[in-house]
């Protein structure tokens, strides 16, 4: 699933070269995934082993992002409901 999603993302945005942040799961630490990133000129970012605090800023970003998206979706739904 990881490789399929990566392949779709690259196909949809072939000129993008983002920083890819992930956990330390098997797929993300494999040589195969690392090579896929290098082939697409992407940079890998992940926490150090046993230092989950490294991931804090990224987790905080996603929390704020998700809250704003959900708030926006709910706001649109409410406006449509009371139209």
VEXPAMI-120615 format. One line per field, with one value per atom (N, C-alpha, C, O, CB): residue number from 0; residue in one letter; atom name; x negated, y negated, z. Coordinates in pm, whole numbers. Glycine has a CB too. Layout:
VEXPAMI-120615
nr	c(NUM	...)
rest	c(A	...)
atom	c(CA	...)
X	c(X	...)
Y	c(Y	...)
Z	c(Z	...)
This chain:
VEXPAMI-120615
nr	c(0	0	0	0	0	1	1	1	1	1	2	2	2	2	2	3	3	3	3	3	4	4	4	4	4	5	5	5	5	5	6	6	6	6	6	7	7	7	7	7	8	8	8	8	8	9	9	9	9	9	10	10	10	10	10	11	11	11	11	11	12	12	12	12	12	13	13	13	13	13	14	14	14	14	14	15	15	15	15	15	16	16	16	16	16	17	17	17	17	17	18	18	18	18	18	19	19	19	19	19	20	20	20	20	20	21	21	21	21	21	22	22	22	22	22	23	23	23	23	23	24	24	24	24	24	25	25	25	25	25	26	26	26	26	26	27	27	27	27	27	28	28	28	28	28	29	29	29	29	29	30	30	30	30	30	31	31	31	31	31	32	32	32	32	32	33	33	33	33	33	34	34	34	34	34	35	35	35	35	35	36	36	36	36	36	37	37	37	37	37	38	38	38	38	38	39	39	39	39	39	40	40	40	40	40	41	41	41	41	41	42	42	42	42	42	43	43	43	43	43	44	44	44	44	44	45	45	45	45	45	46	46	46	46	46	47	47	47	47	47	48	48	48	48	48	49	49	49	49	49	50	50	50	50	50	51	51	51	51	51	52	52	52	52	52	53	53	53	53	53	54	54	54	54	54	55	55	55	55	55	56	56	56	56	56	57	57	57	57	57	58	58	58	58	58	59	59	59	59	59	60	60	60	60	60	61	61	61	61	61	62	62	62	62	62	63	63	63	63	63	64	64	64	64	64	65	65	65	65	65	66	66	66	66	66	67	67	67	67	67	68	68	68	68	68	69	69	69	69	69	70	70	70	70	70	71	71	71	71	71	72	72	72	72	72	73	73	73	73	73	74	74	74	74	74	75	75	75	75	75	76	76	76	76	76	77	77	77	77	77	78	78	78	78	78	79	79	79	79	79	80	80	80	80	80	81	81	81	81	81	82	82	82	82	82)
rest	c(X	X	X	X	X	X	X	X	X	X	X	X	X	X	X	X	X	X	X	X	X	X	X	X	X	X	X	X	X	X	X	X	X	X	X	X	X	X	X	X	X	X	X	X	X	X	X	X	X	X	X	X	X	X	X	X	X	X	X	X	X	X	X	X	X	X	X	X	X	X	X	X	X	X	X	X	X	X	X	X	X	X	X	X	X	X	X	X	X	X	X	X	X	X	X	X	X	X	X	X	X	X	X	X	X	X	X	X	X	X	X	X	X	X	X	X	X	X	X	X	X	X	X	X	X	X	X	X	X	X	X	X	X	X	X	X	X	X	X	X	X	X	X	X	X	X	X	X	X	X	X	X	X	X	X	X	X	X	X	X	X	X	X	X	X	X	X	X	X	X	X	X	X	X	X	X	X	X	X	X	X	X	X	X	X	X	X	X	X	X	X	X	X	X	X	X	X	X	X	X	X	X	X	X	X	X	X	X	X	X	X	X	X	X	X	X	X	X	X	X	X	X	X	X	X	X	X	X	X	X	X	X	X	X	X	X	X	X	X	X	X	X	X	X	X	X	X	X	X	X	X	X	X	X	X	X	X	X	X	X	X	X	X	X	X	X	X	X	X	X	X	X	X	X	X	X	X	X	X	X	X	X	X	X	X	X	X	X	X	X	X	X	X	X	X	X	X	X	X	X	X	X	X	X	X	X	X	X	X	X	X	X	X	X	X	X	X	X	X	X	X	X	X	X	X	X	X	X	X	X	X	X	X	X	X	X	X	X	X	X	X	X	X	X	X	X	X	X	X	X	X	X	X	X	X	X	X	X	X	X	X	X	X	X	X	X	X	X	X	X	X	X	X	X	X	X	X	X	X	X	X	X	X	X	X	X	X	X	X	X	X	X	X	X	X	X	X	X	X	X	X	X	X	X	X	X	X	X	X	X	X	X	X	X	X)
atom	c(N	CA	C	O	CB	N	CA	C	O	CB	N	CA	C	O	CB	N	CA	C	O	CB	N	CA	C	O	CB	N	CA	C	O	CB	N	CA	C	O	CB	N	CA	C	O	CB	N	CA	C	O	CB	N	CA	C	O	CB	N	CA	C	O	CB	N	CA	C	O	CB	N	CA	C	O	CB	N	CA	C	O	CB	N	CA	C	O	CB	N	CA	C	O	CB	N	CA	C	O	CB	N	CA	C	O	CB	N	CA	C	O	CB	N	CA	C	O	CB	N	CA	C	O	CB	N	CA	C	O	CB	N	CA	C	O	CB	N	CA	C	O	CB	N	CA	C	O	CB	N	CA	C	O	CB	N	CA	C	O	CB	N	CA	C	O	CB	N	CA	C	O	CB	N	CA	C	O	CB	N	CA	C	O	CB	N	CA	C	O	CB	N	CA	C	O	CB	N	CA	C	O	CB	N	CA	C	O	CB	N	CA	C	O	CB	N	CA	C	O	CB	N	CA	C	O	CB	N	CA	C	O	CB	N	CA	C	O	CB	N	CA	C	O	CB	N	CA	C	O	CB	N	CA	C	O	CB	N	CA	C	O	CB	N	CA	C	O	CB	N	CA	C	O	CB	N	CA	C	O	CB	N	CA	C	O	CB	N	CA	C	O	CB	N	CA	C	O	CB	N	CA	C	O	CB	N	CA	C	O	CB	N	CA	C	O	CB	N	CA	C	O	CB	N	CA	C	O	CB	N	CA	C	O	CB	N	CA	C	O	CB	N	CA	C	O	CB	N	CA	C	O	CB	N	CA	C	O	CB	N	CA	C	O	CB	N	CA	C	O	CB	N	CA	C	O	CB	N	CA	C	O	CB	N	CA	C	O	CB	N	CA	C	O	CB	N	CA	C	O	CB	N	CA	C	O	CB	N	CA	C	O	CB	N	CA	C	O	CB	N	CA	C	O	CB	N	CA	C	O	CB	N	CA	C	O	CB	N	CA	C	O	CB	N	CA	C	O	CB	N	CA	C	O	CB	N	CA	C	O	CB	N	CA	C	O	CB	N	CA	C	O	CB	N	CA	C	O	CB	N	CA	C	O	CB	N	CA	C	O	CB	N	CA	C	O	CB)
X	c(-81	0	-87	-54	93	-196	-284	-342	-341	-396	-392	-454	-352	-383	-525	-232	-127	-88	-72	-4	-73	-38	-150	-124	-10	-273	-387	-388	-410	-519	-364	-363	-253	-276	-343	-134	-24	-58	-30	105	-117	-154	-255	-243	-211	-354	-455	-392	-425	-569	-301	-234	-150	-146	-145	-84	1	-81	-35	97	-202	-287	-432	-520	-281	-456	-589	-703	-819	-585	-673	-778	-798	-881	-748	-722	-734	-852	-879	-603	-921	-1035	-1025	-1109	-1172	-922	-898	-986	-1059	-754	-976	-1032	-925	-812	-1075	-956	-860	-883	-986	-872	-788	-800	-718	-603	-753	-778	-708	-751	-843	-736	-682	-726	-839	-887	-607	-880	-991	-942	-1007	-1082	-828	-773	-864	-952	-637	-841	-924	-941	-1052	-864	-831	-838	-923	-1001	-698	-907	-975	-1124	-1201	-912	-1167	-1309	-1378	-1498	-1325	-1304	-1363	-1451	-1432	-1252	-1546	-1632	-1552	-1584	-1743	-1448	-1364	-1297	-1299	-1256	-1237	-1169	-1270	-1245	-1089	-1383	-1487	-1532	-1552	-1608	-1546	-1587	-1479	-1510	-1619	-1352	-1241	-1247	-1224	-1105	-1278	-1290	-1406	-1393	-1308	-1519	-1636	-1607	-1645	-1757	-1540	-1508	-1420	-1429	-1438	-1336	-1245	-1301	-1232	-1108	-1426	-1491	-1410	-1389	-1513	-1366	-1291	-1379	-1473	-1161	-1347	-1422	-1337	-1217	-1461	-1398	-1326	-1347	-1457	-1371	-1240	-1244	-1173	-1062	-1179	-1237	-1173	-1244	-1356	-1175	-1177	-1233	-1351	-1364	-1126	-1436	-1545	-1487	-1381	-1657	-1555	-1509	-1500	-1595	-1605	-1384	-1364	-1346	-1346	-1478	-1331	-1316	-1187	-1190	-1439	-1074	-946	-917	-832	-834	-985	-965	-1005	-955	-1047	-1093	-1131	-1010	-1006	-1233	-912	-795	-692	-595	-731	-712	-616	-574	-454	-673	-667	-626	-539	-443	-748	-571	-492	-354	-254	-565	-347	-218	-132	-12	-237	-194	-122	-67	47	-212	-148	-102	21	120	-215	16	128	252	364	90	235	351	421	543	307	343	401	463	572	293	393	444	577	673	342	583	706	820	933	684	791	896	950	1071	842	863	909	990	1088	791	950	1025	1162	1263	947	1167	1296	1385	1504	1274	1329	1407	1463	1579	1322	1379	1423	1533	1631	1304	1517	1619	1749	1856	1571	1740	1861	1927	2050	1828	1848	1902	1977	2086	1789	1919	1984	2112	2214	1888	2106	2225	2338	2454	2191	2304	2405	2468	2589	2344	2385	2436	2528	2631	2319	2492	2576	2707	2812	2501	2699	2816	2921	3041	2776	2874	2965	2991	3045	2911	2954	2975	3120	3155	2902)
Y	c(118	0	-127	-224	2	-127	-243	-273	-387	-221	-170	-191	-233	-315	-64	-177	-215	-362	-435	-125	-404	-543	-636	-742	-561	-597	-677	-692	-801	-613	-583	-583	-675	-750	-440	-670	-757	-904	-989	-721	-933	-1071	-1126	-1240	-1079	-1045	-1088	-1109	-1204	-985	-1020	-1032	-1160	-1227	-909	-1195	-1314	-1443	-1548	-1308	-1436	-1554	-1522	-1521	-1604	-1496	-1448	-1548	-1507	-1413	-1676	-1775	-1816	-1902	-1897	-1756	-1790	-1715	-1600	-1757	-1782	-1721	-1757	-1830	-1769	-1705	-1745	-1672	-1579	-1721	-1719	-1646	-1548	-1589	-1743	-1421	-1317	-1279	-1220	-1192	-1314	-1283	-1158	-1147	-1402	-1065	-940	-890	-944	-832	-787	-720	-624	-627	-643	-540	-449	-310	-210	-441	-304	-176	-104	-164	-197	24	110	55	47	250	18	-29	-155	-169	-55	-246	-375	-366	-454	-474	-263	-247	-150	-126	-199	-96	2	-66	-183	84	10	-39	-67	-159	62	11	-7	-145	-218	105	-180	-309	-423	-525	-317	-405	-508	-534	-648	-466	-429	-444	-514	-596	-306	-482	-551	-701	-781	-494	-739	-881	-944	-1052	-899	-877	-929	-945	-1045	-838	-846	-851	-971	-1025	-722	-1013	-1126	-1257	-1359	-1098	-1254	-1371	-1427	-1548	-1479	-1338	-1376	-1356	-1277	-1294	-1430	-1422	-1348	-1373	-1563	-1257	-1181	-1243	-1285	-1034	-1247	-1299	-1201	-1157	-1440	-1168	-1083	-1102	-1151	-934	-1062	-1073	-979	-878	-1044	-1015	-925	-810	-824	-1000	-698	-582	-619	-671	-461	-591	-616	-762	-795	-562	-849	-992	-1043	-1125	-1071	-993	-1028	-1177	-1228	-949	-1248	-1392	-1464	-1573	-1447	-1403	-1461	-1482	-1575	-1372	-1396	-1398	-1502	-1528	-1260	-1561	-1654	-1769	-1791	-1710	-1843	-1954	-1911	-1980	-2025	-1797	-1749	-1704	-1731	-1634	-1636	-1594	-1717	-1717	-1507	-1819	-1942	-2007	-2054	-2040	-2010	-2067	-1992	-2055	-2061	-1859	-1781	-1797	-1795	-1634	-1812	-1835	-1965	-1968	-1838	-2071	-2201	-2193	-2245	-2312	-2129	-2116	-2042	-2087	-2043	-1928	-1849	-1925	-1921	-1716	-1993	-2070	-2179	-2202	-2132	-2246	-2354	-2298	-2359	-2435	-2184	-2123	-2078	-2103	-2003	-2013	-1966	-2084	-2081	-1881	-2189	-2309	-2369	-2410	-2411	-2375	-2432	-2346	-2400	-2444	-2215	-2126	-2141	-2151	-1979	-2144	-2160	-2294	-2302	-2147	-2399	-2532	-2533	-2589	-2638	-2472	-2465	-2383	-2421	-2403	-2271	-2185	-2260	-2250	-2055	-2334	-2411	-2516	-2533	-2477	-2586	-2689	-2629	-2687	-2763	-2512	-2447	-2398	-2404	-2329	-2349	-2297	-2406	-2383	-2234	-2526	-2635	-2731	-2839	-2711	-2695	-2779	-2793	-2861	-2724)
Z	c(0	0	0	-68	120	75	80	-58	-103	181	-124	-255	-360	-446	-300	-353	-448	-430	-528	-432	-306	-276	-322	-378	-126	-297	-340	-492	-544	-291	-561	-707	-761	-856	-761	-700	-742	-718	-803	-667	-603	-571	-671	-715	-428	-706	-803	-940	-1010	-811	-977	-1107	-1114	-1218	-1134	-1003	-1001	-994	-1039	-882	-938	-920	-959	-873	-774	-1086	-1127	-1103	-1092	-1272	-1095	-1077	-931	-901	-1159	-841	-698	-637	-671	-622	-546	-477	-328	-276	-539	-261	-121	-21	-53	-86	103	216	259	287	335	264	300	446	480	207	531	673	704	663	761	776	809	946	1009	702	990	1112	1075	962	1182	1167	1140	1103	1133	1262	1037	994	895	833	933	881	796	655	604	790	593	454	441	346	401	536	526	556	515	620	626	658	563	576	802	469	378	273	240	309	222	113	-13	-89	83	-36	-155	-151	-250	-164	-37	-25	-34	-98	107	31	28	-116	-156	115	-194	-333	-415	-502	-395	-387	-456	-430	-521	-410	-306	-273	-349	-405	-122	-349	-420	-569	-630	-399	-628	-771	-805	-915	-813	-710	-733	-677	-676	-670	-630	-570	-454	-444	-676	-366	-247	-124	-125	-235	-19	107	208	219	159	282	383	521	556	383	598	734	826	796	742	938	1038	1171	1178	995	1276	1410	1428	1359	1515	1524	1561	1642	1704	1641	1642	1718	1866	1924	1697	1926	2068	2105	2224	2143	2006	2032	1967	1876	1979	2016	1955	1966	1892	2020	2055	2067	1938	1910	2186	1859	1729	1640	1559	1659	1656	1570	1616	1545	1565	1732	1791	1700	1684	1914	1640	1555	1437	1401	1502	1378	1264	1309	1242	1192	1423	1477	1509	1483	1604	1565	1594	1469	1467	1667	1364	1236	1185	1148	1130	1184	1131	1217	1164	1123	1348	1435	1397	1382	1584	1382	1344	1205	1183	1348	1112	975	973	910	887	1042	1044	1110	1062	1116	1219	1286	1195	1191	1415	1122	1034	917	875	982	865	755	803	737	695	919	973	1004	975	1099	1064	1094	966	961	1169	863	735	673	622	639	676	620	697	637	624	830	911	884	879	1059	867	841	707	697	840	607	475	484	427	370	557	570	642	603	647	747	821	732	731	945	656	565	459	425	496	409	309	372	309	244	495	563	587	570	695	626	659	544	565	776	427	309	276	180	191)
